[in-house]
Amino acid sequence: MNHNQLFTIPQSGSSRGKTRPIWLFLLFGFVFFACEPWELEQQDYIQIELEPIETISIDSVRITGLIGDLSIGPITAHGILWSTNAIIPSFFEHDGKHAFGGKTIDQNPQFSAIIKLAPNTEYIFRGYATTDGKNYVYSDPVAYISGNATITTLGIDYEKEYSLEISGKLTGTEKDLTAVKHGFCWSNKTELPTLFDQFVNLGTRLTNDPFFYTLEGLENEEDLFIRAYAILQYADLRADTIYGNTLQFDGDLNFWSKVADFPGALSFLGNALTFSIGDKGYLKPQFRVFDGDLRSDFWEYDPETDAWTQKANFSGPPRSGATASATDRYGYVGLGSDETRSLLQDFWQYDPMDDSWEQKADFAGGPTENAIGFAIDGKCYWGVGRKVNPDYSKELTATLWEYDPAGDEWTQKEDFPGPLRVGGIHFSTATNGYFGLGGGSFTTSLDDFWEYAPTNNTWTRKADFVAGPRRNAAALSINDKGYVGLGETDAREIDFWEYDPMTNAWNPRADFIGEKRVIITPAATFSIAGKGYLGLGFNFSTVNFANELKDFWVFDP
């Protein structure tokens, strides 16, 4: 096309041509020079358009375009242009080009190419085509931001004491990206911590393998918001800081710490009766088989001073297989068997105010050993042990009895409906008692778990112990939640689990960190001021039959 022809003034058929007004020439000139050449070319030539950009990776895309009606004429050249400086690219001004050459009218009008990109960069793409190598047709510009390396905060793993392990992962370093710094940042104030908050720099990172950091110095009940970060270095020397997702640690610390060893002579296999009253714990060792010493000593533990003090000796006969529990005011010890292995049914009350023992009404269930015992709302609930028959044979019993200190009397309650057992665990919250695990014999184990509600005198089976069948475990309650662990499966265990009555669910807590041990139930446990205490037991680590342990540990949930 000849542009001059476009503005030729036609002549009339007469020999006396009519002169056109000069303003008409000016108008045509204004229209000509006001129009962008490419706009006129698009009107006169074929059309070209780009399809939505397909992302292949953080540094590459597929650009696909389509040329309009090729019947207008063969294409001498076409391709894709791009810029990275916010300027719309043209054939004469661009930062990059992918050329395809010519295309005849019988060829596929579609074209496509994979374009290599710089990460984290803003691009403007445009298709182009020409039929004469001089005038170019363009598609509408398409903006695109290339991908970047990504970082993920994988997890936070809290096990014990004042530290937790954080893990993260950086992906995209295989695309010629270098993390000159990476690590984690955290805050107790903002949910999106940055490098202006607390952080750790783990150095340069060139791989996509997970990375880890142990965060020390946690504080109880303090929420922490944690996320991974990386500072990336691009090939053009640009730097960029990227952050991962935020994970929250609720500040709920749970850990074990060593406290003072029990100073008294050890009972056989570390077997003892325990309970707590107020801010003190109490422990009564049971018998010693090696030297025939049936123990009567009684001890008090004070967490404020981390010290044991011997108190008034137990006033009843020395025994083994006994039961103990405590209300807010008094402790109770009774039942078991004496040195002749005869079963007992006596019941004794300890008053810490005057450090004295007083015998109360005998247990109404008769002579019994290895019974369970817990206290709820100022009353004791004992039973479900091994009783003696009139012919002096022994058998397991399902009966449960309530003791009311106000009237010094016993009342029979609903029988335990589950399988009878030995080596089970028991504890109570403010409203209910719990019993389970153990075994039908000393070699079989159970995992069932039951709740006794004194308000309606009923037993209800609850969620089975999540770690499976177990006997001779340890149990205690803290702040209306139960804690069960250690004990025996095919091995001596150290795991520790929290039972939440509100959700009927078991949750893992910090593993016990003391020496592995065997526990002769009931375990030596008690709770004081929101913390649990556990100790004693024995192991087979020496050449002797058993190595009795004197250590004690405190668990902070």
C-alpha positions as CSV (number, residue, x, y, z in Angstrom):
1,M,0.0,0.0,0.0
2,N,1.2,3.5,-0.8
3,H,0.4,5.9,1.9
4,N,0.5,8.8,-0.5
5,Q,-2.3,7.2,-2.5
6,L,-4.4,7.1,0.6
7,F,-4.6,10.8,0.6
8,T,-4.8,11.5,-3.2
9,I,-7.6,14.0,-4.1
10,P,-9.8,12.6,-6.8
11,Q,-10.4,14.8,-9.9
12,S,-13.7,15.5,-11.6
13,G,-14.4,14.4,-15.2
14,S,-14.5,17.9,-16.5
15,S,-11.5,19.7,-17.9
16,R,-12.0,22.4,-15.3
17,G,-11.1,20.6,-12.1
18,K,-12.7,22.0,-8.9
19,T,-10.3,23.2,-6.2
20,R,-10.9,21.7,-2.8
21,P,-10.9,23.9,0.2
22,I,-7.5,24.1,2.0
23,W,-9.0,23.1,5.3
24,L,-9.8,19.6,3.8
25,F,-6.1,19.1,3.1
26,L,-5.2,20.1,6.7
27,L,-7.8,17.7,8.1
28,F,-6.4,14.8,6.1
29,G,-2.9,15.7,7.2
30,F,-3.9,15.8,10.9
31,V,-5.5,12.3,10.7
32,F,-2.5,10.9,9.0
33,F,0.1,12.2,11.4
34,A,-2.0,11.7,14.5
35,C,-2.3,7.9,13.9
36,E,0.4,5.5,15.2
37,P,1.8,3.6,12.1
38,W,1.3,0.2,13.9
39,E,-2.4,1.0,14.5
40,L,-2.9,1.6,10.8
41,E,-0.9,-1.5,10.0
42,Q,-3.1,-3.6,12.3
43,Q,-6.2,-2.2,10.5
44,D,-4.7,-3.1,7.1
45,Y,-2.9,-6.4,7.9
46,I,-3.7,-9.7,9.7
47,Q,-4.4,-10.0,13.4
48,I,-2.3,-11.8,16.0
49,E,-3.1,-12.7,19.6
50,L,-1.5,-14.6,22.5
51,E,-3.2,-17.3,24.6
52,P,-3.0,-17.2,28.4
53,I,0.6,-18.0,29.5
54,E,1.3,-21.5,30.8
55,T,3.7,-21.7,33.7
56,I,6.1,-24.6,33.5
57,S,8.4,-23.8,36.4
58,I,9.7,-20.8,38.3
59,D,12.0,-20.0,35.4
60,S,10.2,-21.0,32.3
61,V,6.8,-20.5,30.6
62,R,5.1,-21.7,27.4
63,I,3.9,-18.8,25.2
64,T,1.3,-19.8,22.5
65,G,-0.1,-17.4,19.9
66,L,-2.3,-17.4,16.9
67,I,-2.1,-15.5,13.6
68,G,-5.3,-14.5,12.0
69,D,-6.4,-15.1,8.4
70,L,-3.3,-16.2,6.5
71,S,-5.0,-15.9,3.2
72,I,-4.2,-12.2,3.2
73,G,-0.7,-13.1,2.4
74,P,2.3,-15.2,3.5
75,I,4.0,-14.2,6.7
76,T,7.7,-13.5,6.2
77,A,8.6,-13.5,10.0
78,H,6.7,-13.8,13.3
79,G,7.6,-14.5,16.9
80,I,7.4,-13.4,20.5
81,L,8.9,-10.2,22.1
82,W,9.3,-9.3,25.7
83,S,10.5,-6.6,28.0
84,T,11.4,-6.4,31.7
85,N,11.4,-2.7,32.2
86,A,7.6,-2.0,32.1
87,I,7.9,-0.8,28.4
88,I,5.6,-2.4,25.9
89,P,8.0,-4.3,23.6
90,S,8.1,-3.7,19.8
91,F,10.3,-5.2,17.1
92,F,12.6,-2.2,17.4
93,E,12.7,-2.0,21.2
94,H,12.6,-5.1,23.4
95,D,14.7,-7.1,25.9
96,G,14.2,-10.5,24.4
97,K,12.9,-12.1,21.2
98,H,12.0,-15.6,20.0
99,A,11.8,-15.7,16.2
100,F,10.0,-18.3,14.2
101,G,10.6,-17.2,10.6
102,G,8.0,-17.2,7.9
103,K,4.6,-19.0,7.6
104,T,2.7,-19.8,4.4
105,I,-1.0,-19.6,4.0
106,D,-1.4,-23.4,4.2
107,Q,0.5,-23.8,7.5
108,N,-0.9,-24.0,11.0
109,P,-1.6,-20.4,12.2
110,Q,-0.6,-21.3,15.7
111,F,2.9,-20.8,17.2
112,S,4.4,-21.8,20.5
113,A,7.7,-21.6,22.4
114,I,9.1,-22.3,25.9
115,I,10.8,-19.1,27.1
116,K,13.5,-19.2,29.7
117,L,12.9,-16.5,32.4
118,A,14.7,-14.9,35.3
119,P,13.1,-15.8,38.6
120,N,11.0,-13.2,40.4
121,T,10.9,-10.8,37.4
122,E,8.0,-8.8,35.8
123,Y,7.7,-9.4,32.1
124,I,5.5,-7.9,29.3
125,F,5.1,-10.3,26.3
126,R,3.8,-9.5,22.9
127,G,3.4,-11.5,19.7
128,Y,4.5,-10.0,16.4
129,A,4.2,-10.8,12.6
130,T,5.1,-9.1,9.3
131,T,4.4,-9.7,5.7
132,D,7.1,-7.5,4.3
133,G,9.8,-7.1,7.0
134,K,9.0,-3.4,7.4
135,N,5.6,-3.1,8.9
136,Y,4.7,-5.2,12.0
137,V,1.5,-6.4,13.5
138,Y,1.4,-6.9,17.3
139,S,-0.8,-8.7,19.8
140,D,-2.1,-7.1,22.9
141,P,0.6,-7.0,25.6
142,V,0.4,-9.7,28.3
143,A,2.0,-9.1,31.7
144,Y,3.5,-11.9,33.7
145,I,5.6,-12.2,36.9
146,S,8.0,-15.2,36.9
147,G,8.1,-17.6,39.8
148,N,10.5,-17.5,42.7
149,A,12.1,-20.0,45.1
150,T,9.7,-20.9,47.8
151,I,10.3,-21.7,51.5
152,T,8.1,-23.7,53.8
153,T,8.0,-23.9,57.5
154,L,7.5,-27.7,57.7
155,G,6.9,-28.3,61.4
156,I,7.7,-27.6,65.0
157,D,8.4,-30.6,67.2
158,Y,8.3,-30.0,71.0
159,E,9.4,-32.9,73.2
160,K,10.6,-31.6,76.5
161,E,11.9,-28.9,78.7
162,Y,12.7,-25.5,77.2
163,S,13.4,-26.2,73.5
164,L,11.7,-27.3,70.3
165,E,12.9,-28.4,66.9
166,I,11.9,-26.4,63.9
167,S,12.1,-27.7,60.3
168,G,11.9,-26.0,57.0
169,K,12.5,-26.6,53.3
170,L,13.7,-24.3,50.5
171,T,12.7,-25.2,46.9
172,G,13.9,-23.6,43.7
173,T,17.6,-23.4,44.3
174,E,18.1,-25.8,41.4
175,K,17.1,-22.9,39.2
176,D,20.4,-21.0,39.6
177,L,19.2,-19.4,42.8
178,T,21.4,-19.1,45.8
179,A,20.1,-18.6,49.3
180,V,22.9,-16.5,50.8
181,K,21.1,-16.7,54.1
182,H,18.3,-18.8,55.5
183,G,16.9,-19.8,58.8
184,F,13.9,-19.1,61.0
185,C,12.4,-15.9,62.6
186,W,10.0,-15.8,65.5
187,S,8.0,-13.5,67.7
188,N,5.6,-13.6,70.6
189,K,3.8,-10.4,69.3
190,T,3.2,-10.7,65.6
191,E,1.8,-13.6,63.6
192,L,4.1,-12.6,60.7
193,P,7.6,-12.4,62.1
194,T,10.4,-10.9,60.0
195,L,14.1,-10.3,60.3
196,F,13.3,-7.3,62.4
197,D,12.1,-9.8,65.1
198,Q,14.2,-12.6,66.6
199,F,15.9,-14.8,64.0
200,V,18.7,-17.3,63.4
201,N,20.9,-17.3,60.3
202,L,21.8,-20.9,59.2
203,G,24.1,-19.6,56.4
204,T,24.1,-20.3,52.7
205,R,21.9,-23.0,51.2
206,L,22.1,-24.6,47.8
207,T,20.0,-27.7,48.2
208,N,16.3,-28.5,48.6
209,D,16.8,-30.8,51.6
210,P,14.9,-30.0,54.8
211,F,16.8,-28.0,57.4
212,F,16.5,-27.9,61.1
213,Y,17.1,-25.7,64.1
214,T,16.6,-26.2,67.9
215,L,15.1,-23.1,69.5
216,E,16.1,-22.8,73.1
217,G,14.9,-20.7,76.0
218,L,11.1,-21.2,75.7
219,E,8.9,-19.7,78.3
220,N,5.8,-21.5,79.7
221,E,2.5,-20.2,78.5
222,E,4.1,-17.9,75.9
223,D,2.8,-18.2,72.4
224,L,5.4,-18.1,69.6
225,F,4.9,-17.5,65.9
226,I,7.6,-19.0,63.8
227,R,8.4,-19.1,60.1
228,A,11.2,-19.9,57.8
229,Y,13.0,-17.3,55.7
230,A,15.6,-17.1,53.0
231,I,17.6,-14.3,51.3
232,L,18.0,-15.1,47.6
233,Q,20.7,-14.0,45.3
234,Y,19.8,-13.8,41.6
235,A,22.1,-14.1,38.6
236,D,21.7,-10.3,38.0
237,L,22.9,-9.8,41.6
238,R,19.5,-8.7,42.8
239,A,18.6,-9.9,46.3
240,D,15.2,-10.8,47.7
241,T,13.9,-12.0,51.1
242,I,11.2,-14.6,51.1
243,Y,9.2,-16.0,54.0
244,G,7.4,-19.2,54.6
245,N,4.1,-20.0,56.3
246,T,3.7,-19.2,60.0
247,L,3.4,-22.0,62.6
248,Q,2.3,-21.3,66.1
249,F,3.7,-22.9,69.3
250,D,1.2,-22.5,72.1
251,G,3.8,-22.3,74.9
252,D,2.5,-25.4,76.6
253,L,5.8,-26.7,77.9
254,N,5.9,-30.2,79.3
255,F,9.1,-31.7,80.6
256,W,10.8,-33.9,83.2
257,S,13.3,-32.7,85.7
258,K,15.2,-34.5,88.4
259,V,14.4,-33.8,92.0
260,A,15.8,-35.1,95.3
261,D,16.2,-38.8,95.6
262,F,14.1,-40.6,98.2
263,P,16.4,-40.8,101.2
264,G,14.8,-43.7,103.1
265,A,15.6,-47.4,102.9
266,L,14.2,-48.9,99.7
267,S,11.2,-51.1,99.7
268,F,11.3,-54.4,97.7
269,L,11.5,-53.5,94.0
270,G,10.8,-49.9,94.8
271,N,7.2,-50.5,95.7
272,A,5.5,-47.8,97.7
273,L,2.2,-46.1,98.5
274,T,1.8,-42.4,97.7
275,F,-0.6,-39.5,97.8
276,S,-0.6,-35.8,98.2
277,I,-2.4,-33.4,100.5
278,G,-2.2,-29.6,99.8
279,D,1.3,-28.7,98.8
280,K,3.1,-31.8,100.1
281,G,3.6,-35.3,98.8
282,Y,3.6,-38.4,101.0
283,L,5.2,-41.8,100.6
284,K,5.0,-45.1,102.5
285,P,7.4,-47.8,101.5
286,Q,6.0,-51.4,101.5
287,F,7.9,-54.6,102.4
288,R,11.5,-55.7,101.8
289,V,11.6,-59.3,100.8
290,F,15.4,-59.7,101.1
291,D,15.8,-58.9,104.8
292,G,12.2,-59.5,105.9
293,D,11.7,-55.9,106.8
294,L,8.0,-55.0,106.6
295,R,8.2,-51.3,106.5
296,S,6.3,-48.7,108.7
297,D,8.2,-45.6,107.9
298,F,6.4,-42.7,106.3
299,W,7.8,-39.7,104.5
300,E,6.8,-36.2,103.3
301,Y,8.2,-34.4,100.2
302,D,8.2,-30.6,100.0
303,P,8.7,-29.2,96.5
304,E,9.6,-25.8,97.8
305,T,12.7,-27.1,99.5
306,D,13.1,-30.2,97.3
307,A,13.5,-32.2,100.5
308,W,12.2,-35.3,102.1
309,T,11.3,-35.4,105.8
310,Q,10.4,-38.5,107.8
311,K,7.1,-38.3,109.6
312,A,5.2,-40.4,112.1
313,N,5.4,-44.1,111.4
314,F,2.4,-45.8,110.0
315,S,0.4,-47.1,113.0
316,G,-1.1,-50.2,111.4
317,P,0.7,-53.5,110.8
318,P,3.4,-53.5,108.1
319,R,2.1,-54.8,104.8
320,S,2.4,-55.2,101.1
321,G,-0.2,-55.0,98.3
322,A,-1.9,-52.1,100.2
323,T,-4.0,-49.2,98.9
324,A,-3.7,-45.5,99.5
325,S,-5.6,-42.3,98.5
326,A,-6.2,-38.8,99.9
327,T,-8.9,-36.2,100.1
328,D,-8.1,-32.5,100.5
329,R,-7.8,-33.0,104.3
330,Y,-6.6,-36.5,105.0
331,G,-4.6,-39.4,103.6
332,Y,-5.8,-43.0,103.8
333,V,-3.8,-46.3,103.9
334,G,-5.2,-49.8,104.3
335,L,-5.8,-53.3,103.0
336,G,-3.0,-55.5,101.6
337,S,-1.4,-58.5,103.2
338,D,0.8,-58.9,106.2
339,E,4.1,-60.9,106.7
340,T,2.2,-64.2,106.8
341,R,0.5,-63.3,103.5
342,S,-2.9,-63.0,105.2
343,L,-5.1,-60.4,103.7
344,L,-6.1,-57.3,105.7
345,Q,-9.2,-55.1,105.7
346,D,-8.1,-52.4,108.2
347,F,-8.3,-48.7,107.1
348,W,-6.2,-45.9,108.5
349,Q,-6.4,-42.1,108.3
350,Y,-3.4,-39.7,108.4
351,D,-3.8,-36.1,109.5
352,P,-0.9,-34.0,108.3
353,M,-1.9,-31.2,110.7
354,D,-0.8,-33.1,113.7
355,D,1.2,-35.8,112.0
356,S,-0.9,-38.6,113.4
357,W,-2.6,-41.8,112.3
358,E,-6.0,-43.0,113.4
359,Q,-7.7,-46.3,112.6
360,K,-11.2,-45.9,111.0
361,A,-13.9,-48.3,110.0
362,D,-12.7,-51.4,108.4
363,F,-13.1,-51.8,104.7
364,A,-16.6,-53.2,104.1
365,G,-15.5,-55.3,101.2
366,G,-13.6,-57.6,103.4
367,P,-9.9,-58.5,103.4
368,T,-8.5,-57.4,100.1
369,E,-5.1,-56.8,98.4
370,N,-4.0,-54.9,95.3
371,A,-7.2,-52.8,95.3
372,I,-7.6,-49.6,93.4
373,G,-8.2,-46.4,95.4
374,F,-9.0,-42.8,94.5
375,A,-10.8,-39.9,96.1
376,I,-13.5,-37.6,94.6
377,D,-15.2,-34.7,96.4
378,G,-14.0,-35.6,99.9
379,K,-14.9,-39.3,99.6
380,C,-12.7,-42.4,98.9
381,Y,-13.5,-45.1,96.4
382,W,-11.8,-48.4,96.9
383,G,-12.2,-52.0,95.6
384,V,-11.7,-54.1,92.4
385,G,-8.8,-56.0,93.9
386,R,-8.1,-59.5,95.1
387,K,-10.2,-60.8,98.0
388,V,-10.1,-63.9,100.2
389,N,-12.9,-66.4,100.1
390,P,-14.3,-68.3,103.1
391,D,-12.1,-71.3,102.1
392,Y,-9.1,-68.9,102.2
393,S,-8.6,-69.0,98.4
394,K,-8.1,-65.7,96.6
395,E,-10.0,-64.3,93.6
396,L,-10.3,-61.1,91.8
397,T,-13.3,-59.0,92.7
398,A,-15.3,-56.3,90.8
399,T,-16.9,-54.7,93.9
400,L,-16.4,-51.0,94.5
401,W,-17.0,-49.2,97.8
402,E,-17.4,-45.6,98.9
403,Y,-16.0,-44.3,102.1
404,D,-17.5,-41.1,103.7
405,P,-15.2,-39.6,106.3
406,A,-18.1,-37.6,107.7
407,G,-19.9,-40.7,108.9
408,D,-16.9,-43.1,109.0
409,E,-18.9,-45.5,106.9
410,W,-18.7,-47.6,103.7
411,T,-21.4,-47.9,101.0
412,Q,-21.2,-50.4,98.2
413,K,-21.4,-48.9,94.7
414,E,-21.8,-50.2,91.2
415,D,-19.5,-53.2,90.4
416,F,-16.8,-52.6,87.8
417,P,-18.1,-54.0,84.5
418,G,-14.9,-54.6,82.7
419,P,-12.5,-57.6,82.7
420,L,-11.0,-58.2,86.1
421,R,-7.2,-57.7,86.3
422,V,-4.0,-57.1,88.1
423,G,-1.4,-54.4,87.4
424,G,-3.9,-51.8,86.3
425,I,-3.7,-48.0,86.7
426,H,-6.1,-45.6,88.4
427,F,-6.4,-41.9,89.2
428,S,-9.2,-39.4,89.7
429,T,-10.1,-35.9,88.6
430,A,-12.3,-33.5,90.6
431,T,-15.4,-35.3,89.4
432,N,-14.6,-38.8,88.2
433,G,-12.4,-41.8,88.7
434,Y,-10.5,-43.7,86.1
435,F,-9.3,-47.3,85.9
436,G,-7.8,-49.5,83.1
437,L,-4.9,-51.3,81.5
438,G,-3.2,-54.1,83.5
439,G,-3.8,-57.7,82.6
440,G,-5.8,-60.8,83.4
441,S,-2.5,-62.3,84.5
442,F,1.1,-61.2,84.9
443,T,1.8,-62.1,81.3
444,T,-1.2,-60.7,79.4
445,S,-2.1,-57.0,79.0
446,L,-5.2,-54.9,78.4
447,D,-5.7,-51.5,76.9
448,D,-9.3,-50.7,78.0
449,F,-10.0,-47.6,80.0
450,W,-13.0,-46.9,82.2
451,E,-14.6,-43.9,83.9
452,Y,-16.5,-44.0,87.2
453,A,-19.0,-41.2,87.8
454,P,-20.1,-41.0,91.5
455,T,-22.9,-38.5,90.7
456,N,-24.9,-41.3,89.0
457,N,-22.9,-44.3,90.2
458,T,-22.0,-45.6,86.7
459,W,-19.0,-47.0,84.9
460,T,-18.5,-46.0,81.2
461,R,-15.9,-47.3,78.9
462,K,-13.8,-44.5,77.4
463,A,-11.2,-44.4,74.6
464,D,-8.8,-47.2,74.8
465,F,-5.2,-46.4,75.8
466,V,-3.8,-45.1,72.6
467,A,-0.4,-46.8,73.0
468,G,-1.9,-50.3,73.2
469,P,-2.1,-53.0,75.8
470,R,0.1,-52.4,78.9
471,R,0.6,-53.5,82.5
472,N,2.3,-52.1,85.5
473,A,2.2,-48.5,84.1
474,A,2.3,-45.3,86.1
475,A,-0.6,-42.9,86.4
476,L,-1.5,-39.6,88.0
477,S,-3.8,-36.6,87.5
478,I,-2.9,-32.9,87.1
479,N,-5.5,-30.1,86.6
480,D,-8.3,-32.5,85.8
481,K,-6.4,-34.4,83.2
482,G,-4.9,-37.9,83.5
483,Y,-1.3,-38.9,82.7
484,V,-0.4,-42.5,82.0
485,G,2.9,-44.0,80.8
486,L,5.9,-46.2,81.3
487,G,5.1,-49.8,82.2
488,E,5.6,-52.9,80.3
489,T,4.7,-54.3,76.9
490,D,7.3,-56.6,75.4
491,A,9.8,-54.1,76.7
492,R,10.1,-51.4,79.4
493,E,8.4,-48.3,78.0
494,I,9.2,-44.6,78.6
495,D,6.4,-42.9,76.7
496,F,3.9,-40.7,78.6
497,W,0.4,-39.8,77.5
498,E,-2.2,-37.2,78.5
499,Y,-5.9,-38.1,78.7
500,D,-8.4,-35.3,78.3
501,P,-11.8,-36.2,79.7
502,M,-13.4,-33.3,77.9
503,T,-12.5,-34.7,74.5
504,N,-12.0,-38.3,75.5
505,A,-8.7,-38.3,73.7
506,W,-5.1,-39.3,74.4
507,N,-2.3,-36.9,73.4
508,P,1.5,-37.6,73.6
509,R,3.6,-35.8,76.1
510,A,7.3,-35.7,76.9
511,D,8.9,-39.1,77.2
512,F,10.2,-40.0,80.7
513,I,13.9,-39.2,80.7
514,G,15.0,-41.2,83.7
515,E,16.3,-44.7,83.7
516,K,14.0,-47.3,82.2
517,R,12.3,-49.3,85.0
518,V,9.8,-51.9,86.1
519,I,7.0,-50.7,88.3
520,I,5.1,-52.8,90.8
521,T,1.7,-51.1,90.8
522,P,0.6,-48.9,92.3
523,A,3.4,-46.6,91.0
524,A,5.0,-44.1,93.3
525,T,3.3,-41.0,92.0
526,F,1.6,-37.9,93.3
527,S,0.6,-34.4,92.1
528,I,1.4,-31.0,93.7
529,A,0.5,-27.5,92.4
530,G,0.0,-28.5,88.8
531,K,3.0,-30.8,88.5
532,G,3.3,-34.6,88.7
533,Y,6.0,-36.6,90.6
534,L,7.2,-40.1,89.8
535,G,10.0,-42.3,91.1
536,L,11.3,-45.6,92.5
537,G,10.8,-48.9,90.8
538,F,13.6,-51.3,89.8
539,N,15.6,-52.5,86.8
540,F,17.8,-55.5,86.0
541,S,20.9,-53.6,85.1
542,T,23.1,-55.3,87.8
543,V,24.1,-58.8,88.4
544,N,21.8,-59.0,91.3
545,F,18.2,-60.0,90.9
546,A,17.1,-56.4,90.8
547,N,18.5,-52.9,91.1
548,E,16.1,-50.8,93.2
549,L,15.9,-47.2,92.2
550,K,15.7,-44.2,94.6
551,D,15.4,-41.4,92.0
552,F,12.4,-39.1,91.8
553,W,11.3,-36.9,88.9
554,V,8.9,-34.0,88.4
555,F,6.7,-33.6,85.3
556,D,5.5,-30.2,84.2
557,P,2.6,-30.4,81.7
